[in-house]
Amino acid sequence: MTKPVTIVIPALDDRALLAAHLPAVLAELRARNVGDEVVVVDDTGSGVLEPWLTQQFPPPATFDAASVDVRCVVRAENGGYAAAARSGVEAAAHDLVYLLNPDVRVEPGFLAPLVAAMEDTHVVAAVGRTVLCGDPSHVETLLVPQWRNGRLVMREHGTRPEDASHEPAEAAFALGGAALVRRAEFLRQRHDPLYAPFYLEDLDQGLEWRAQGRRIAYCPDSRASHDHRGSIGPRVPAAWVRLWIERNLLVCAWKHADEDLLDEHFQALEERLLDALQHGDRATLTALVLACDDATAAAKARAKRTQPRRSLRDLLSEAQP
């Protein structure tokens, strides 16, 4: 029997994106006809989405007649992606939850391979082949963390889209905007507020899961396209987004890196700082200041981690193409 799924969509005032992409989700769930549901989380702090959703996607006359139930969870204030995702997962009625960004367009049949992958109890999450802006040469779900010159960086896997044999069976992490997760395990290993308001919460969570021996399945037959930063882009300047990603890569390294990697990291960081000061590299300096503001929080998060079964060095080695 096919297991029902809750689709959780954390959203700001993304009515245009929801109008464009939600119908494809609903069509897929109606075709499945197994009691799936959609939970849209209104993270605007102003409650603008609920009346719009009710008008656009009116509830059925009776619950029993519904093939898809669409609900809205309204947050009292904007809390960022991680808080909104947690609210949606907490409200989910089903054990399997698909986290979906408003700017992601799913293709027919996207859920079945993911649900099938979760039959393996060692799999904590499953992702499909989500490409950037419809470009098959850029598979976002195959981004991998790497250690380069004392730094944690993100790189594309390098998969050739025409050759499925080059695609791995597992992903390095579960992309937050298009991933099927187990509700209980997501809430147990929830997104760390250290990364608020956005970006790399999913990488952090994936590293924690994999360090404890859990697997993240990659299912290329599940397909979607991400209109990158379609939600954040119009609201946050691109330069600020880049700074915050760099800041979050730093605090992620401080939280997860093995002691020998940390020694290498801080030596390289000192060299980067001196170079940035010499050349007036304001972006590097700003990202470092932003990270240092939360260095204590990163240290506390590191201390609270469950003793990992596998080191970051091992995880990064496994993720290499």
C-alpha positions as CSV (number, residue, x, y, z in Angstrom):
1,M,0.0,0.0,0.0
2,T,1.3,3.4,-0.9
3,K,2.0,5.6,2.1
4,P,0.4,9.0,2.2
5,V,2.6,12.1,2.3
6,T,2.3,15.6,3.7
7,I,3.7,18.3,1.4
8,V,5.1,21.1,3.6
9,I,5.7,24.5,1.8
10,P,7.3,27.2,3.9
11,A,6.4,30.5,2.2
12,L,6.6,34.2,2.4
13,D,4.1,36.3,0.3
14,D,4.8,33.9,-2.6
15,R,1.3,34.0,-4.1
16,A,2.6,34.1,-7.7
17,L,5.0,31.2,-7.2
18,L,2.3,29.2,-5.4
19,A,-0.2,29.9,-8.2
20,A,2.4,28.7,-10.7
21,H,3.6,25.6,-9.0
22,L,1.0,24.3,-6.6
23,P,-1.4,23.0,-9.3
24,A,1.2,20.5,-10.4
25,V,1.6,19.3,-6.9
26,L,-2.1,18.9,-6.4
27,A,-2.5,17.1,-9.7
28,E,0.1,14.6,-8.6
29,L,-1.5,14.0,-5.2
30,R,-5.0,13.6,-6.8
31,A,-3.6,11.0,-9.2
32,R,-2.1,9.1,-6.2
33,N,-5.4,9.4,-4.3
34,V,-4.0,8.0,-1.1
35,G,-5.0,10.8,1.3
36,D,-2.0,13.1,0.8
37,E,-2.2,16.6,2.2
38,V,-0.6,20.0,1.6
39,V,0.4,22.3,4.4
40,V,1.5,25.8,3.4
41,V,3.3,27.7,6.2
42,D,2.6,31.4,6.1
43,D,5.8,32.9,7.5
44,T,5.0,36.5,6.5
45,G,3.9,37.4,10.0
46,S,0.9,39.1,8.5
47,G,-1.3,36.1,7.6
48,V,-1.8,37.1,4.0
49,L,-1.7,33.6,2.5
50,E,-4.6,31.8,4.3
51,P,-7.4,33.8,2.8
52,W,-5.8,33.6,-0.6
53,L,-5.3,29.9,-0.4
54,T,-8.9,29.4,0.7
55,Q,-10.1,31.4,-2.3
56,Q,-7.8,29.7,-4.8
57,F,-8.0,26.1,-3.4
58,P,-11.4,26.0,-1.5
59,P,-11.9,23.1,0.9
60,P,-14.2,20.3,-0.1
61,A,-17.7,20.0,1.2
62,T,-16.7,17.1,3.4
63,F,-13.3,15.8,4.4
64,D,-14.1,12.3,3.2
65,A,-14.7,13.6,-0.3
66,A,-11.2,15.2,-0.4
67,S,-8.5,13.5,-2.4
68,V,-6.1,16.3,-1.3
69,D,-6.5,18.4,1.9
70,V,-4.9,21.9,1.6
71,R,-4.2,23.6,4.9
72,C,-2.4,26.8,6.0
73,V,-0.4,27.2,9.2
74,V,0.0,30.8,10.1
75,R,3.0,31.9,12.1
76,A,2.6,35.0,14.3
77,E,5.9,36.4,13.1
78,N,8.5,35.8,10.4
79,G,11.0,33.3,11.8
80,G,13.0,32.3,8.7
81,Y,13.1,29.1,6.8
82,A,14.0,26.7,9.6
83,A,11.3,27.9,11.9
84,A,8.7,27.8,9.2
85,A,9.7,24.3,8.1
86,R,9.5,23.0,11.7
87,S,6.0,24.5,12.1
88,G,4.9,22.7,9.0
89,V,6.4,19.4,9.9
90,E,4.9,19.6,13.4
91,A,1.5,20.1,11.8
92,A,1.9,17.2,9.4
93,A,-0.6,14.4,9.7
94,H,1.6,11.8,8.0
95,D,4.9,10.1,8.9
96,L,6.5,11.0,5.5
97,V,6.9,14.7,4.8
98,Y,8.0,16.3,1.5
99,L,9.6,19.7,2.1
100,L,9.0,21.9,-0.9
101,N,10.0,25.5,-1.7
102,P,7.5,27.7,-3.5
103,D,10.0,28.2,-6.3
104,V,10.3,24.5,-7.1
105,R,8.3,23.0,-10.0
106,V,7.7,19.3,-9.7
107,E,7.2,16.9,-12.6
108,P,4.6,14.1,-12.8
109,G,5.6,11.0,-10.8
110,F,8.0,12.9,-8.5
111,L,6.8,11.3,-5.3
112,A,6.7,7.5,-6.1
113,P,10.5,6.9,-6.3
114,L,11.1,8.8,-3.1
115,V,8.4,7.0,-1.2
116,A,9.8,3.7,-2.5
117,A,13.3,4.6,-1.3
118,M,12.0,5.2,2.2
119,E,11.0,1.5,2.5
120,D,14.7,1.0,3.5
121,T,14.7,1.8,7.2
122,H,18.3,3.0,7.0
123,V,17.2,5.8,4.7
124,V,16.3,8.9,6.6
125,A,15.6,11.1,3.6
126,A,15.3,10.9,-0.1
127,V,15.8,13.5,-2.9
128,G,15.2,13.5,-6.6
129,R,16.9,15.1,-9.5
130,T,16.2,18.7,-8.9
131,V,17.9,21.0,-11.5
132,L,18.6,24.7,-11.3
133,C,16.2,26.8,-13.5
134,G,15.5,23.8,-15.8
135,D,19.2,23.3,-16.7
136,P,19.9,19.6,-16.8
137,S,23.6,20.2,-16.4
138,H,23.2,21.7,-12.9
139,V,21.7,19.1,-10.5
140,E,21.2,21.0,-7.3
141,T,20.5,17.8,-5.2
142,L,24.0,16.6,-6.1
143,L,25.9,19.5,-4.6
144,V,28.6,18.2,-2.4
145,P,30.6,19.7,0.5
146,Q,34.3,19.6,0.1
147,W,37.4,20.7,2.1
148,R,39.6,22.9,0.0
149,N,42.7,24.8,1.4
150,G,41.4,24.8,4.9
151,R,37.8,25.8,4.0
152,L,34.4,24.1,3.7
153,V,33.0,24.8,0.3
154,M,30.2,23.6,-1.9
155,R,30.8,22.1,-5.3
156,E,28.7,20.6,-8.1
157,H,29.0,16.8,-8.4
158,G,29.9,17.0,-12.1
159,T,27.3,14.5,-13.2
160,R,26.7,14.3,-16.9
161,P,22.9,14.6,-17.4
162,E,22.9,12.2,-20.4
163,D,24.7,9.4,-18.5
164,A,22.7,8.1,-15.5
165,S,25.5,5.7,-14.7
166,H,27.5,8.6,-13.4
167,E,24.8,9.4,-10.8
168,P,25.3,8.2,-7.3
169,A,22.8,6.2,-5.2
170,E,23.1,8.6,-2.3
171,A,23.2,12.4,-1.8
172,A,25.5,14.3,0.5
173,F,22.5,16.0,2.2
174,A,18.7,16.4,1.7
175,L,18.1,19.6,-0.2
176,G,15.7,21.6,2.0
177,G,13.5,22.8,-0.8
178,A,12.8,19.4,-2.4
179,A,13.3,16.4,-0.1
180,L,11.2,13.6,1.5
181,V,12.0,13.1,5.2
182,R,10.7,11.1,8.1
183,R,8.7,13.4,10.3
184,A,9.9,12.0,13.6
185,E,13.5,12.0,12.6
186,F,13.3,15.5,11.2
187,L,11.9,16.8,14.4
188,R,14.5,15.0,16.4
189,Q,17.3,16.3,14.3
190,R,15.7,19.6,13.4
191,H,17.3,22.5,11.6
192,D,19.7,24.4,13.7
193,P,18.8,28.1,14.3
194,L,22.5,28.8,14.1
195,Y,22.0,29.2,10.3
196,A,18.9,31.5,10.5
197,P,17.4,33.1,8.6
198,F,18.4,30.9,5.6
199,Y,20.8,28.6,3.8
200,L,22.8,25.5,4.7
201,E,20.4,24.3,7.5
202,D,19.9,21.3,5.2
203,L,23.6,20.7,4.8
204,D,24.1,20.8,8.6
205,Q,21.2,18.4,9.1
206,G,22.5,16.0,6.5
207,L,26.0,15.9,8.0
208,E,24.4,15.1,11.4
209,W,22.3,12.3,9.9
210,R,25.1,10.8,7.9
211,A,27.6,11.0,10.8
212,Q,25.2,8.8,12.8
213,G,25.1,6.2,10.0
214,R,21.9,7.2,8.3
215,R,21.5,7.3,4.5
216,I,20.1,10.0,2.1
217,A,18.9,8.3,-1.0
218,Y,19.2,9.9,-4.4
219,C,16.4,9.0,-6.8
220,P,17.0,10.4,-10.3
221,D,13.5,9.3,-11.6
222,S,12.0,11.9,-9.3
223,R,12.3,15.2,-11.1
224,A,11.9,18.9,-10.3
225,S,13.3,22.3,-11.3
226,H,14.3,25.0,-8.9
227,D,13.9,28.6,-10.0
228,H,16.8,29.5,-7.8
229,R,16.1,32.1,-5.1
230,G,12.7,32.8,-6.7
231,S,11.4,33.5,-3.2
232,I,14.4,35.1,-1.5
233,G,15.9,36.8,-4.5
234,P,13.2,39.6,-4.9
235,R,13.5,40.4,-1.1
236,V,17.2,40.1,-0.3
237,P,20.1,41.6,-2.3
238,A,22.3,39.0,-3.9
239,A,25.4,40.4,-2.3
240,W,23.9,39.8,1.2
241,V,22.8,36.3,0.3
242,R,26.4,35.5,-0.8
243,L,27.7,36.9,2.5
244,W,25.3,34.8,4.5
245,I,26.2,31.6,2.7
246,E,29.9,32.3,3.3
247,R,29.1,33.1,7.0
248,N,27.2,29.8,7.3
249,L,30.0,27.8,5.7
250,L,32.3,29.1,8.4
251,V,30.0,28.3,11.3
252,C,29.2,24.9,9.8
253,A,33.0,24.1,9.7
254,W,33.3,25.3,13.3
255,K,30.5,23.0,14.3
256,H,31.5,19.8,12.4
257,A,35.2,19.8,11.6
258,D,37.5,17.3,13.2
259,E,40.2,18.8,15.4
260,D,43.0,18.4,12.8
261,L,40.8,20.0,10.2
262,L,40.0,22.9,12.6
263,D,43.7,23.5,13.1
264,E,44.2,23.7,9.3
265,H,41.1,25.8,9.0
266,F,42.1,28.5,11.5
267,Q,45.6,28.7,10.0
268,A,44.0,29.2,6.6
269,L,41.5,31.7,8.1
270,E,44.3,33.8,9.5
271,E,45.9,34.0,6.1
272,R,42.6,34.9,4.5
273,L,42.0,37.6,7.0
274,L,45.4,39.2,6.5
275,D,45.0,39.0,2.7
276,A,41.5,40.5,2.9
277,L,42.8,43.4,5.1
278,Q,45.7,44.0,2.7
279,H,43.5,44.1,-0.4
280,G,40.4,45.7,1.1
281,D,38.2,42.7,0.6
282,R,35.1,43.9,2.4
283,A,33.0,40.8,1.5
284,T,35.4,38.3,3.1
285,L,35.8,40.6,6.2
286,T,32.1,41.1,6.6
287,A,31.4,37.3,6.3
288,L,34.0,36.7,9.0
289,V,32.6,39.3,11.3
290,L,29.1,37.8,10.9
291,A,30.4,34.4,11.7
292,C,32.4,35.6,14.7
293,D,29.3,37.2,16.1
294,D,28.0,33.7,16.6
295,A,31.2,31.8,17.4
296,T,30.0,31.1,20.9
297,A,26.7,29.7,19.6
298,A,28.7,27.5,17.1
299,A,30.9,26.2,19.9
300,K,27.8,25.3,22.0
301,A,26.2,23.6,19.0
302,R,29.4,21.6,18.6
303,A,29.5,20.6,22.2
304,K,25.8,19.4,22.1
305,R,26.3,17.1,19.1
306,T,25.8,13.4,19.6
307,Q,29.1,11.6,19.5
308,P,29.4,10.9,15.7
309,R,30.1,7.5,14.3
310,R,31.9,9.0,11.3
311,S,34.1,12.1,11.1
312,L,33.6,15.0,8.8
313,R,36.7,13.9,6.9
314,D,35.1,10.5,6.3
315,L,31.8,12.1,5.2
316,L,33.5,14.5,2.8
317,S,35.5,11.7,1.4
318,E,32.4,9.7,0.7
319,A,30.8,12.7,-1.1
320,Q,33.5,13.1,-3.6
321,P,32.5,12.5,-7.3
